[in-house]
Amino acid sequence: MTRHLAIAVLLLGSVLCAAQDAELPKVQLSADNTAGKTLEDLTEKAVARDYAKAWRTLADAMDKNKAGDIGQDFVGVAQDNLAAAVEKQSKAGLHQRYVDRGHKVDVLFYSPDGTSVELRDTARLELQFMDGDKVLHSENVTRRYIALMTPTEVRWKVRVLQEVEK
């Protein structure tokens, strides 16, 4: 590969990565009051990025009734529950569209061995219940979640995503 071609490939890759990140929901993560191990800056950035990616994957799966990509960002109980929700709405011939307005996330606990991070998320969403391209119902909601993320080979994945009462 010539030097110019290599530079062009690197620049294109940077542009594509920036475009993908621009599509991510906004996650404002605070680790100020974390119990357990102190969260390092790089880990904090990775958790915020991967949590945002997980929400994008969740929204895509629910909108397109496709559970196939869920494993990119979810494992365990969260993956099973999300796949079941997609299957249930698909059987009903409906789908949900999430218009993500952002997440205020507090890191509650980072395990001393670095194998899990517990998050409390206040998510602002517009939920659209769809039949094909027709919006049957739309509502703006603020929902609270507890999430547990675990590291895998190359990224953090959501293991538990549980909606909680205010």
N, C-alpha and C positions, 0 to 999 in steps of 0.2 A: 504494500500500500504506500502510495506516495505521501510525503509529508503534508501536502495541501489537502489531500483526501482525508487523512487521519484527523487533521484539525477540523475539517468540515463535519466529520462524523461526531467528534466530541462536542462541537457547538450545537449540532442538531439534537444530540442526546440531552444537553443542558436545557435547550428550549422545550423539549418534550416533557422533561421532568418538571420544569417550572410551570408549564401549562397544566399538568396533572395536579400539582400542589395548589394551583389557583382555583381548581374546582372543589377542593376539600372544604368541608364545613369549618367554620371558625371555632377553634377550641382555645379558650383562655384557661390555662392550667396554673394552679397555685400549689406550691409545695411548701409553703411557709410554716404550716402547723403539722407536718408529717410525723407520725409516730414510727418507731423502728429506725431503720438505717437512713442516713441522710441521702437524699436523691441527688446524684451528680447532674451537672448541667446537660451533658450529652444524653444521659438516660432520660431526663425530664423532657428534652426536645423530642427524643424518639418515642416516648410514651404519648405525648401530645399528637405527634404526626400520625402514629399508628392508630390511635383512638379515632382521630378524624377520618382516616381511611376506612376504619371499620364502619363508621356511620354512613359513609358514602356507599360502601358495599351493601349495608342493610337497606338503604333507600333504593338502590338499584334492584336488589333482589325482590323487594316488595312491589316496586313499580312494574317490573317486567315478569313477575311470577317465575323467576329463575333462581333456584337454590344452588345451582352449580358452582358459583364463585364464592359462596359463603365461607368455605374453608380457607380462603386466602387470609381472612382477618378474624375468624372465629374458630374456637375449638370447644370440645366438651359439651357441657350443658347449653351454653349460648348457641353453639352451632346447631345442636339438635332442636332447640326451641324455635330458632329462626326458620330452619328448614320446615318444621311442622306448621308454622304460621303461613309460610309461603304456599305449602301444599293445601292447607285448609282454604285459603282465599281463592286459590286457583281452581279448586273443585267447585267453588261457588260461582265461578265465572267473573270474579271481581278482582280488583287490585287496589293498593294504596299508594299514593304518591306523598312522599315526605318532602316538604320544602323546609330545609334546615336553616334556621335563623341564628344558630350559634349555641355554644355550650360553655357554661361556667363550671369548671371542674376543679375540685379540691382533692389533693392526694391525702388520703386518710392514713395509709400505712404502706411502708415499703419494707418487705421482709429482710431481716438481717443477712440471709443467704442470697438475696437478689432474685428470688424465684417468683415473686408476685408483688403486684402493686394494687392496692384497693383505692378506688376512686368514688367520689360522690359528684354526680353530674346534675346540673340544672339545665335542661335542654329546652330551648324555645323552638317550636315546630309549627308549621302549618300542615295539617293532615287533610288530604283530599281522598275521599273514598270514590273510586272510579268504576264505571262499567264501560269498558273500552276506552274511548276518548271523552266520554261524558262524565262530568263531575256530578255525583249524586249528593255529596255533602262535603263541606269544607269547614274546618274550624282551626283557630289558632289556639295552641295549648302551651302550657309550661309544664313539663314533666320532670320528675326527679328519679334518678337511677343510681343504683350502686353497681359498680362494675369491678370485676377482678380481671386483671391482665397478667399474662405469664409470657416470659420470653421463649421464643422458639429459635430455630437455627439462625435466622437473619432478621427477625422483627418481633415486636410484641403483638400478642393476639388476645382478644377478649374471650375469657373462659366463662364468665358469668356476667349477664346484663339483666338486672332485676329492677323493675319499676317499684318505687316505694312511695308511701303516703308522705304528704308534706309534713 
